[in-house]
């Protein structure tokens, strides 16, 4: 219990900002019900500024402390790395969750999504603070959060574009292009962060992104149910992501590949049989 109180006290600002992002989404839901889209959008944009505030304060505080004790930062700072990992990713996560709760009217699902976002933001803020403060052990322990964020972005983004497809009756192949683009961008961000950008990895992410988009179009054309498309496409993205990690770590074997392939086939059979 003492360790818990100590953890909360040391990270009270981080916890406050993580919870504030969730409260902002809850407020946006209330305004959406009572006042419509305009108030919802304004609240979402205003709440997203909390992400900038927390990241800025972490950078400001960490660099100030290091200067006071006359110690340069050991981490190698990269402008593009900062923009992608510390600005773009959390914003994409936040807006994808906002889009999800906008189109899904079930209040329980909305609350679960918001609570999930609070936990993810808390871990992410701890990682960012550890990164700027040169606290390598904590930064390494929480580094996995970037891959989790990419998975969540993909799932909610697919859900969002599927809703847009239904509302505006957009052609399946156009949505397929968007699915391919989202997959490609997220995969490239992964190999960029791993510093593994080469012809082999680029070829891999292009091919698997194309495969994901083709499978989406097949499922959509054949009348596969909405949630099934979302889950199957997400599962395929996750499997290819796992294979990519094995590939980058040089641990990919025929056995590992076969296991992932069986998981995908079983998932297709399961959802195809249920609906």
N, C-alpha and C positions, 0 to 999 in steps of 0.2 A: 504493500500500500504506500509506503514511504517513497519507493522508487516511482510509483505512478504520479504522486503529487509533485515530485521533483521534475518528472518529465513534463507535466502540464505547466508548471511554473516557468521552466526554461523556455518553453515554446508557446507561451500564452498568446503572443501576437500572431504566430503562425496558425494556431488553433482557431483564434478569433476570425481571421481572414478566411480560413477554410469553411467555417460555419456560416460566415457572412455570404459566401457565394451561394450556399444552399438556401439561406433565408431570402436572398434576392430572387431565386427561382420560385420559391413559394409565393412571394409577393407578386411576381409576374403572373402566376396562375390565377391568383385572386383578381388581379386587374383585368386579365383576359376574360374572365367570366362576367365581370361587372361592366367593363368599359370597352372591351374589344381589342383589336390587334395593335392599334397605335400605342396605347399605354403599355401593352406587353413588350413591344419592341424597345420602347424607351427604357423600360426597367431592365431588360436584358443587356442593353448596351451599357447602361450605368453600372450594373453589377459586374460586367466584364472588366471594368476599370480597377476593380479590387485586385485582379490578377497582376496588372501592371504595378500597382502600389506595393504589393507584397514582394514581388521580384526586385523592384527598385530599392525598397528598404533593406532587403537582404544584401544586395550588392553594396549599398551605401554603408551599412553597418559593418560588414565584413572588411571592406577595404579601409575604412576608417580605423578599425582596431588594428589591422596589420600595419598601418602607417604609424600608429601610436607606439607600437612596440618595435618599430623600425625593422619590420620583416616584409620582404616582397612576397607577393602571392606566388606559390609554386605552380598552380594550375596555369596551363597555357590558354589564354583567352583568345577566342576567335569570334569575330563579329557575326559571321554567318551561323556559326554554331550556337551562339547566344540567341539570335533571332529565331532559329528553327526550334531548338530544344526548350528555350525558356520563355518564348513569346508565342510563336506560331502554334506549337502543339497544344499548350493549355487553352489557347483561344479556340482552336478547332474542336477540342474536347468540350469546352463549355457551350459553344454554339450548336454542336451536334446534339448534346443533351437537351438544350433548349428547344431545338426543332422536334426532338422526340416527344417531349412533354406537351408541345403545342398540338401535335396531331393525335396523341393518345389521350383520350378523355378519362381513362380509368384513374381515379385519384390515388388508389393504392399503388399502381404501377408508377405513377409520377413520384410519389413519396419515396419509394424504394430507389428509383433512379437518382433522386436528389441526394439521398443518404449515401448512395454509392459514390456520387460525385464528390461529396464532402470528404470521404475517406481517401479517395484518390488524390484530391487536391492537398490534403494534409501531408500525405507521403511525398508528393511532388514538392511542396514547399520546404519540407525538411531536407530533401535532396538538394534543392537549389541553395538553401542556406549552408549546408555542409560543403557544397562545391565552392562557394565563394569564400568560405572560412578556412578552406584547406583541411577539413576534417575528413580524411580519406576513408576511414573505416565506416563511418555513417553514410558517406556518399556512395561507397561501394555496396553497402547493404541495401540501399534504396534505389540503386541504379535500374533495377528491373522495371520500375514504374513507367519508364519511357515506352517499353514494349507493350505494357498493359494499356497505356493511353492510346497507342496506335490501334490496338485491337478494339477498344471501345469506340474510337472515332470511326473505324470501319463499319462496325455493327450499326451504330446510330445513323451514320451517313447513308448506308444502304436503306435503312428503314425510312429515312427522310425522302430520298429520291423515289422510293416505291410509292409513298403517299402522293408525291408530286405527279408521278406517272398516272396514278388513278384519277386524280382531280382534273388534270389537264389533258388526259388521254394522249400522252406523248408516245410516239412510235417506240417500239421495243428496242430497235437497234440504236436509237439515240441515247436511251438510258444505258444500253450496253457500253457505249463509248464512255459515258460518265463513270460507270463501274470500273472499266479498264483504267481510266485516268486516276481515280481515287486509289486503286490498288497499286498502280505504278508509282505514284507519288509516295505513298507510305512505305513501300518496299525500298525505294531509293533513299528515303530518310534513314532507314535501318542500316543499309550498307554504308551510307555516308557517316553515320555515327560510329560504326565499327571500323571505319577507315579501310573499307574493303571494296572500293569502287574500281573495278577493272572489267575487262571485256567479258569474262565468264559470269560475274555477278550481274552485270547489266543485261546480258543475254537472258539469264535466268529470270530476272524480274519482269522483263518484257514478255517472255513466253508465258509465264504463269499468270500475269495480268490479263493477257489475251484469252487464256483458257478460262479464267474466272468469268470474264465478260461473255464468252460464248456459252458457258453453262447457264449463266443468268438468262440469256436470250432463249435458250432451249426450254428452260423451266417456265419462262413467261409465256412463250408461244403455245406450249402444251397445256396451259391453264393451271399450272401448279399453284397451290394456295399461297396467299400473301406471306404469312408467317413462315411457311416452309421455305420459300425462296430466300427470305432474310436469313434464316438459320443455316441453310445448306451453303449459301454463298459465304457466309461468315465462317463456317466450319472449313470450307475449302481454303479460304484466305489464311486461317489459323494453321492448317496443315502445311501449306506451302511456306508459311512463316517459320514453322518448326523445322522443316527440312532445310530452309535457308540457314537457320542457326546451326544445325548440324553440319551443314556444308562449310560455313565459316569457321567452325570449331574443328573441322576435319574429323568428325565423328559419324558421318553419314555412311551407313552400310545398307546392303540389300535387305537385311532383316528389318532395320528401322523403317526403310521406305515401304516395305510390304505391310508393316503394321499400320502405318498412316493410311495407306491405300485401302486396307480392309475397313478401317474406321469410317472412311468416306463412303464406301459402298454400303456398309451397314446403315449409315445415317440416311442415305438415299432410299434404301429399302424400307426403313422404319417410317419415314415421313410419307413415302409413297403409299405404304400400306394403311397408315392411319387416316389419310385424307384422300 
